[in-house]
Amino acid sequence: MLASGLIALVLGAVAGEPERRTWTVDGVAREALVCVPAEARARAAPAVFVFHGYGGDARGIAGYLPIHTLWPEAIVVYMQGLPIAGKVAGVERNGAGWQNVPGDQGDRDLKFFDAVLDSLRSEYKVDEMHVYATGHSNGGGFAYLLWAMRPYAFDAFAPCAAVPLQPSRLKPKPVLHVAGQKDGIVKFVWQEKALEGLRKLNTCEAVGRPWGTNATLYASSVGAPVVALIHPGGHELPPEAPQAIVKFFKARALLAPTK
């Protein structure tokens, strides 16, 4: 760990705040903010990986999607992306973000995920049956890429304001998807089509039932329900999203005993 990382780690330990940690992946220093419950060394704890949007950072998404405050019993990892060239609303930018497809950027972000998960497994009792991923925008897209490329590592996903770019690689998995009807960046019609494909993939019932604010649950005959949280806003996350995501993951974690 870098010296600056050690200082931040000590400072971050106060009042349950996320701790900054570093890993070296292919010679590059990578960072994440990590919250670990005290009991995770003694008994299995679920784990949630959270990915910020393009141009964002780990600290920002920890405030935007504060999973660690809503589910303190879980290990929560807010991953930090690296600079990547791209366009947002037609404007060229070079903000921090995540690879979009397999092989992009030398798979640096898939390798980063692998390194962090391996590290957590070596230090704590990670509940292998209950590992989850969520993210917003580009981070939601990376959650979909993890579903495509690392499906064995996860129990369920909760991408927000994103679409899967590798839909043919997806295998049935429980998913909660958050979409804004006025999204001007990831068009709502694209997300509607993605949700239609996910319901078909997961062999869901045609008619859903209410599941909290703005959310509909579609039961699955293969144990992979789809929850569509459709809000009237744009690309931003609605206020109900963090609670809904934690509710969804917690419900999954209660289905089977931990190891």
Contacts in CASP RR format, 6 or more apart in sequence:
PFRMAT RR
TARGET T0000
AUTHOR 0000-0000-0000
METHOD contacts of the structure
MODEL  1
MLASGLIALVLGAVAGEPERRTWTVDGVAREALVCVPAEARARAAPAVFV
FHGYGGDARGIAGYLPIHTLWPEAIVVYMQGLPIAGKVAGVERNGAGWQN
VPGDQGDRDLKFFDAVLDSLRSEYKVDEMHVYATGHSNGGGFAYLLWAMR
PYAFDAFAPCAAVPLQPSRLKPKPVLHVAGQKDGIVKFVWQEKALEGLRK
LNTCEAVGRPWGTNATLYASSVGAPVVALIHPGGHELPPEAPQAIVKFFK
ARALLAPTK
1 9 0 8 1.000
1 21 0 8 1.000
1 22 0 8 1.000
2 22 0 8 1.000
2 29 0 8 1.000
5 20 0 8 1.000
5 21 0 8 1.000
5 22 0 8 1.000
8 19 0 8 1.000
8 20 0 8 1.000
9 19 0 8 1.000
9 20 0 8 1.000
9 21 0 8 1.000
12 18 0 8 1.000
12 19 0 8 1.000
12 20 0 8 1.000
13 19 0 8 1.000
16 35 0 8 1.000
16 68 0 8 1.000
17 35 0 8 1.000
18 33 0 8 1.000
18 34 0 8 1.000
18 35 0 8 1.000
18 58 0 8 1.000
18 62 0 8 1.000
18 68 0 8 1.000
18 76 0 8 1.000
18 78 0 8 1.000
19 33 0 8 1.000
19 34 0 8 1.000
19 35 0 8 1.000
19 36 0 8 1.000
20 31 0 8 1.000
20 32 0 8 1.000
20 33 0 8 1.000
20 34 0 8 1.000
21 31 0 8 1.000
21 32 0 8 1.000
21 33 0 8 1.000
21 34 0 8 1.000
22 29 0 8 1.000
22 30 0 8 1.000
22 31 0 8 1.000
23 29 0 8 1.000
23 30 0 8 1.000
23 31 0 8 1.000
23 32 0 8 1.000
23 112 0 8 1.000
23 115 0 8 1.000
23 116 0 8 1.000
23 119 0 8 1.000
24 30 0 8 1.000
25 108 0 8 1.000
25 111 0 8 1.000
25 112 0 8 1.000
25 115 0 8 1.000
26 108 0 8 1.000
26 111 0 8 1.000
28 82 0 8 1.000
28 108 0 8 1.000
30 80 0 8 1.000
30 81 0 8 1.000
30 82 0 8 1.000
30 112 0 8 1.000
30 115 0 8 1.000
30 116 0 8 1.000
31 58 0 8 1.000
31 80 0 8 1.000
32 58 0 8 1.000
32 77 0 8 1.000
32 78 0 8 1.000
32 79 0 8 1.000
32 80 0 8 1.000
32 116 0 8 1.000
33 58 0 8 1.000
33 59 0 8 1.000
33 62 0 8 1.000
33 77 0 8 1.000
33 78 0 8 1.000
33 80 0 8 1.000
34 75 0 8 1.000
34 76 0 8 1.000
34 77 0 8 1.000
34 78 0 8 1.000
35 68 0 8 1.000
35 72 0 8 1.000
35 75 0 8 1.000
35 76 0 8 1.000
35 77 0 8 1.000
36 45 0 8 1.000
36 75 0 8 1.000
36 124 0 8 1.000
37 45 0 8 1.000
37 72 0 8 1.000
37 73 0 8 1.000
37 74 0 8 1.000
37 75 0 8 1.000
39 45 0 8 1.000
39 73 0 8 1.000
40 75 0 8 1.000
40 124 0 8 1.000
40 125 0 8 1.000
40 126 0 8 1.000
41 123 0 8 1.000
41 124 0 8 1.000
41 125 0 8 1.000
42 125 0 8 1.000
43 125 0 8 1.000
43 258 0 8 1.000
44 125 0 8 1.000
44 126 0 8 1.000
44 127 0 8 1.000
44 128 0 8 1.000
44 258 0 8 1.000
44 259 0 8 1.000
45 73 0 8 1.000
45 74 0 8 1.000
45 75 0 8 1.000
45 124 0 8 1.000
45 125 0 8 1.000
45 126 0 8 1.000
45 127 0 8 1.000
46 71 0 8 1.000
46 73 0 8 1.000
46 74 0 8 1.000
46 75 0 8 1.000
46 127 0 8 1.000
46 130 0 8 1.000
46 131 0 8 1.000
46 132 0 8 1.000
46 249 0 8 1.000
46 253 0 8 1.000
46 258 0 8 1.000
47 74 0 8 1.000
47 75 0 8 1.000
47 76 0 8 1.000
47 77 0 8 1.000
47 117 0 8 1.000
47 120 0 8 1.000
47 126 0 8 1.000
47 127 0 8 1.000
47 130 0 8 1.000
47 131 0 8 1.000
47 132 0 8 1.000
48 67 0 8 1.000
48 71 0 8 1.000
48 74 0 8 1.000
48 75 0 8 1.000
48 76 0 8 1.000
48 77 0 8 1.000
48 131 0 8 1.000
48 132 0 8 1.000
48 133 0 8 1.000
48 134 0 8 1.000
48 249 0 8 1.000
49 77 0 8 1.000
49 79 0 8 1.000
49 113 0 8 1.000
49 116 0 8 1.000
49 117 0 8 1.000
49 131 0 8 1.000
49 132 0 8 1.000
49 133 0 8 1.000
49 134 0 8 1.000
49 143 0 8 1.000
49 146 0 8 1.000
50 61 0 8 1.000
50 62 0 8 1.000
50 65 0 8 1.000
50 67 0 8 1.000
50 76 0 8 1.000
50 77 0 8 1.000
50 78 0 8 1.000
50 79 0 8 1.000
50 133 0 8 1.000
50 134 0 8 1.000
50 135 0 8 1.000
51 61 0 8 1.000
51 79 0 8 1.000
51 81 0 8 1.000
51 98 0 8 1.000
51 133 0 8 1.000
51 134 0 8 1.000
51 135 0 8 1.000
51 136 0 8 1.000
51 138 0 8 1.000
51 139 0 8 1.000
51 140 0 8 1.000
51 141 0 8 1.000
51 142 0 8 1.000
51 143 0 8 1.000
52 58 0 8 1.000
52 60 0 8 1.000
52 61 0 8 1.000
52 64 0 8 1.000
52 78 0 8 1.000
52 79 0 8 1.000
52 80 0 8 1.000
52 81 0 8 1.000
52 96 0 8 1.000
52 97 0 8 1.000
52 135 0 8 1.000
52 136 0 8 1.000
52 138 0 8 1.000
52 139 0 8 1.000
53 61 0 8 1.000
53 97 0 8 1.000
53 98 0 8 1.000
53 135 0 8 1.000
53 136 0 8 1.000
53 137 0 8 1.000
53 138 0 8 1.000
53 139 0 8 1.000
53 140 0 8 1.000
54 84 0 8 1.000
54 86 0 8 1.000
54 88 0 8 1.000
54 93 0 8 1.000
54 95 0 8 1.000
54 96 0 8 1.000
54 97 0 8 1.000
54 98 0 8 1.000
54 137 0 8 1.000
54 138 0 8 1.000
54 139 0 8 1.000
55 88 0 8 1.000
55 93 0 8 1.000
55 95 0 8 1.000
55 96 0 8 1.000
55 97 0 8 1.000
55 138 0 8 1.000
56 95 0 8 1.000
56 96 0 8 1.000
56 97 0 8 1.000
57 80 0 8 1.000
57 81 0 8 1.000
57 96 0 8 1.000
58 78 0 8 1.000
58 79 0 8 1.000
58 80 0 8 1.000
58 81 0 8 1.000
59 78 0 8 1.000
60 78 0 8 1.000
61 78 0 8 1.000
61 135 0 8 1.000
61 136 0 8 1.000
62 68 0 8 1.000
62 78 0 8 1.000
64 136 0 8 1.000
64 237 0 8 1.000
65 134 0 8 1.000
65 135 0 8 1.000
65 136 0 8 1.000
65 237 0 8 1.000
65 241 0 8 1.000
65 242 0 8 1.000
65 245 0 8 1.000
66 242 0 8 1.000
67 74 0 8 1.000
67 76 0 8 1.000
67 134 0 8 1.000
67 242 0 8 1.000
67 245 0 8 1.000
67 246 0 8 1.000
68 74 0 8 1.000
68 76 0 8 1.000
70 242 0 8 1.000
70 243 0 8 1.000
70 246 0 8 1.000
71 246 0 8 1.000
71 249 0 8 1.000
71 250 0 8 1.000
74 249 0 8 1.000
75 120 0 8 1.000
75 124 0 8 1.000
75 126 0 8 1.000
77 116 0 8 1.000
77 120 0 8 1.000
79 112 0 8 1.000
79 113 0 8 1.000
79 116 0 8 1.000
80 96 0 8 1.000
81 96 0 8 1.000
81 97 0 8 1.000
81 98 0 8 1.000
81 109 0 8 1.000
81 112 0 8 1.000
82 96 0 8 1.000
82 97 0 8 1.000
82 105 0 8 1.000
82 108 0 8 1.000
82 109 0 8 1.000
83 94 0 8 1.000
83 95 0 8 1.000
83 96 0 8 1.000
83 97 0 8 1.000
84 94 0 8 1.000
84 95 0 8 1.000
84 96 0 8 1.000
84 97 0 8 1.000
84 98 0 8 1.000
84 99 0 8 1.000
84 105 0 8 1.000
85 92 0 8 1.000
85 93 0 8 1.000
85 94 0 8 1.000
86 92 0 8 1.000
86 93 0 8 1.000
86 94 0 8 1.000
86 95 0 8 1.000
87 93 0 8 1.000
88 185 0 8 1.000
89 184 0 8 1.000
89 185 0 8 1.000
97 138 0 8 1.000
97 139 0 8 1.000
97 142 0 8 1.000
98 109 0 8 1.000
98 138 0 8 1.000
98 139 0 8 1.000
98 141 0 8 1.000
98 142 0 8 1.000
98 145 0 8 1.000
99 105 0 8 1.000
99 106 0 8 1.000
99 107 0 8 1.000
99 108 0 8 1.000
99 109 0 8 1.000
99 110 0 8 1.000
99 142 0 8 1.000
99 145 0 8 1.000
100 138 0 8 1.000
100 141 0 8 1.000
100 142 0 8 1.000
100 145 0 8 1.000
100 165 0 8 1.000
101 145 0 8 1.000
101 165 0 8 1.000
101 166 0 8 1.000
102 110 0 8 1.000
102 145 0 8 1.000
102 148 0 8 1.000
102 149 0 8 1.000
102 166 0 8 1.000
109 142 0 8 1.000
110 145 0 8 1.000
110 146 0 8 1.000
110 149 0 8 1.000
110 150 0 8 1.000
113 146 0 8 1.000
113 150 0 8 1.000
114 150 0 8 1.000
117 126 0 8 1.000
117 131 0 8 1.000
117 153 0 8 1.000
120 126 0 8 1.000
121 128 0 8 1.000
125 259 0 8 1.000
127 253 0 8 1.000
127 258 0 8 1.000
127 259 0 8 1.000
128 259 0 8 1.000
129 155 0 8 1.000
129 256 0 8 1.000
129 258 0 8 1.000
129 259 0 8 1.000
130 155 0 8 1.000
130 249 0 8 1.000
130 252 0 8 1.000
130 253 0 8 1.000
130 258 0 8 1.000
131 153 0 8 1.000
131 154 0 8 1.000
131 155 0 8 1.000
132 154 0 8 1.000
132 155 0 8 1.000
132 156 0 8 1.000
132 157 0 8 1.000
132 158 0 8 1.000
132 249 0 8 1.000
132 252 0 8 1.000
133 143 0 8 1.000
133 146 0 8 1.000
133 147 0 8 1.000
133 154 0 8 1.000
133 157 0 8 1.000
133 158 0 8 1.000
134 140 0 8 1.000
134 143 0 8 1.000
134 157 0 8 1.000
134 158 0 8 1.000
134 159 0 8 1.000
134 160 0 8 1.000
134 245 0 8 1.000
135 141 0 8 1.000
135 142 0 8 1.000
135 143 0 8 1.000
135 158 0 8 1.000
135 159 0 8 1.000
135 160 0 8 1.000
135 162 0 8 1.000
136 160 0 8 1.000
136 161 0 8 1.000
136 162 0 8 1.000
136 237 0 8 1.000
137 160 0 8 1.000
137 161 0 8 1.000
137 162 0 8 1.000
137 185 0 8 1.000
137 186 0 8 1.000
137 235 0 8 1.000
138 162 0 8 1.000
139 159 0 8 1.000
139 162 0 8 1.000
140 159 0 8 1.000
140 160 0 8 1.000
140 161 0 8 1.000
140 162 0 8 1.000
141 159 0 8 1.000
141 162 0 8 1.000
141 163 0 8 1.000
141 164 0 8 1.000
141 165 0 8 1.000
143 157 0 8 1.000
143 158 0 8 1.000
143 159 0 8 1.000
143 162 0 8 1.000
144 157 0 8 1.000
144 159 0 8 1.000
144 162 0 8 1.000
144 163 0 8 1.000
144 164 0 8 1.000
144 165 0 8 1.000
144 166 0 8 1.000
144 170 0 8 1.000
145 164 0 8 1.000
145 165 0 8 1.000
145 166 0 8 1.000
146 153 0 8 1.000
146 154 0 8 1.000
146 157 0 8 1.000
147 154 0 8 1.000
147 157 0 8 1.000
147 164 0 8 1.000
147 170 0 8 1.000
147 173 0 8 1.000
147 175 0 8 1.000
148 164 0 8 1.000
148 166 0 8 1.000
148 169 0 8 1.000
148 170 0 8 1.000
149 166 0 8 1.000
149 169 0 8 1.000
151 170 0 8 1.000
151 171 0 8 1.000
151 173 0 8 1.000
154 173 0 8 1.000
155 173 0 8 1.000
155 174 0 8 1.000
155 252 0 8 1.000
155 253 0 8 1.000
156 173 0 8 1.000
156 174 0 8 1.000
156 175 0 8 1.000
156 176 0 8 1.000
156 248 0 8 1.000
156 249 0 8 1.000
156 252 0 8 1.000
157 173 0 8 1.000
157 174 0 8 1.000
157 175 0 8 1.000
157 176 0 8 1.000
158 175 0 8 1.000
158 176 0 8 1.000
158 177 0 8 1.000
158 178 0 8 1.000
158 245 0 8 1.000
158 248 0 8 1.000
158 249 0 8 1.000
159 175 0 8 1.000
159 177 0 8 1.000
159 178 0 8 1.000
160 177 0 8 1.000
160 178 0 8 1.000
160 179 0 8 1.000
160 237 0 8 1.000
160 241 0 8 1.000
161 178 0 8 1.000
161 179 0 8 1.000
161 180 0 8 1.000
161 183 0 8 1.000
161 185 0 8 1.000
161 186 0 8 1.000
161 191 0 8 1.000
161 234 0 8 1.000
161 235 0 8 1.000
161 236 0 8 1.000
161 237 0 8 1.000
162 186 0 8 1.000
162 191 0 8 1.000
163 186 0 8 1.000
163 190 0 8 1.000
163 191 0 8 1.000
163 193 0 8 1.000
163 194 0 8 1.000
164 170 0 8 1.000
164 194 0 8 1.000
164 198 0 8 1.000
167 194 0 8 1.000
167 197 0 8 1.000
167 201 0 8 1.000
170 198 0 8 1.000
170 201 0 8 1.000
171 201 0 8 1.000
172 201 0 8 1.000
172 202 0 8 1.000
172 203 0 8 1.000
172 220 0 8 1.000
172 222 0 8 1.000
172 223 0 8 1.000
172 224 0 8 1.000
173 202 0 8 1.000
173 224 0 8 1.000
174 202 0 8 1.000
174 220 0 8 1.000
174 223 0 8 1.000
174 224 0 8 1.000
174 225 0 8 1.000
174 226 0 8 1.000
174 248 0 8 1.000
174 252 0 8 1.000
175 198 0 8 1.000
175 202 0 8 1.000
175 224 0 8 1.000
175 226 0 8 1.000
175 227 0 8 1.000
176 215 0 8 1.000
176 226 0 8 1.000
176 227 0 8 1.000
176 229 0 8 1.000
176 244 0 8 1.000
176 245 0 8 1.000
176 248 0 8 1.000
177 191 0 8 1.000
177 194 0 8 1.000
177 195 0 8 1.000
177 198 0 8 1.000
177 226 0 8 1.000
177 227 0 8 1.000
177 228 0 8 1.000
177 229 0 8 1.000
178 229 0 8 1.000
178 231 0 8 1.000
178 237 0 8 1.000
178 238 0 8 1.000
178 241 0 8 1.000
178 244 0 8 1.000
178 245 0 8 1.000
179 188 0 8 1.000
179 191 0 8 1.000
179 192 0 8 1.000
179 195 0 8 1.000
179 228 0 8 1.000
179 229 0 8 1.000
179 230 0 8 1.000
179 231 0 8 1.000
180 188 0 8 1.000
180 191 0 8 1.000
180 230 0 8 1.000
180 231 0 8 1.000
180 232 0 8 1.000
180 233 0 8 1.000
180 234 0 8 1.000
180 235 0 8 1.000
180 238 0 8 1.000
181 188 0 8 1.000
181 230 0 8 1.000
181 231 0 8 1.000
181 232 0 8 1.000
181 233 0 8 1.000
181 234 0 8 1.000
182 188 0 8 1.000
182 232 0 8 1.000
182 233 0 8 1.000
182 234 0 8 1.000
183 191 0 8 1.000
183 233 0 8 1.000
183 234 0 8 1.000
183 235 0 8 1.000
184 234 0 8 1.000
184 235 0 8 1.000
185 235 0 8 1.000
186 235 0 8 1.000
195 226 0 8 1.000
195 228 0 8 1.000
198 204 0 8 1.000
198 226 0 8 1.000
199 218 0 8 1.000
199 226 0 8 1.000
202 218 0 8 1.000
202 220 0 8 1.000
202 222 0 8 1.000
202 223 0 8 1.000
202 224 0 8 1.000
202 225 0 8 1.000
202 226 0 8 1.000
203 220 0 8 1.000
203 221 0 8 1.000
203 222 0 8 1.000
203 224 0 8 1.000
204 218 0 8 1.000
204 219 0 8 1.000
204 220 0 8 1.000
204 221 0 8 1.000
204 224 0 8 1.000
204 225 0 8 1.000
204 226 0 8 1.000
205 218 0 8 1.000
205 219 0 8 1.000
205 220 0 8 1.000
205 221 0 8 1.000
207 218 0 8 1.000
208 216 0 8 1.000
208 217 0 8 1.000
208 218 0 8 1.000
208 219 0 8 1.000
209 216 0 8 1.000
209 217 0 8 1.000
209 219 0 8 1.000
210 216 0 8 1.000
210 217 0 8 1.000
211 217 0 8 1.000
211 227 0 8 1.000
212 240 0 8 1.000
212 244 0 8 1.000
213 240 0 8 1.000
213 244 0 8 1.000
214 229 0 8 1.000
214 230 0 8 1.000
214 231 0 8 1.000
214 232 0 8 1.000
214 238 0 8 1.000
214 240 0 8 1.000
215 227 0 8 1.000
215 228 0 8 1.000
215 229 0 8 1.000
215 230 0 8 1.000
215 240 0 8 1.000
215 244 0 8 1.000
216 227 0 8 1.000
216 228 0 8 1.000
216 230 0 8 1.000
217 225 0 8 1.000
217 226 0 8 1.000
217 227 0 8 1.000
218 225 0 8 1.000
218 226 0 8 1.000
218 227 0 8 1.000
218 228 0 8 1.000
219 225 0 8 1.000
220 226 0 8 1.000
227 244 0 8 1.000
227 248 0 8 1.000
229 238 0 8 1.000
229 240 0 8 1.000
229 241 0 8 1.000
229 244 0 8 1.000
231 238 0 8 1.000
231 240 0 8 1.000
231 241 0 8 1.000
END
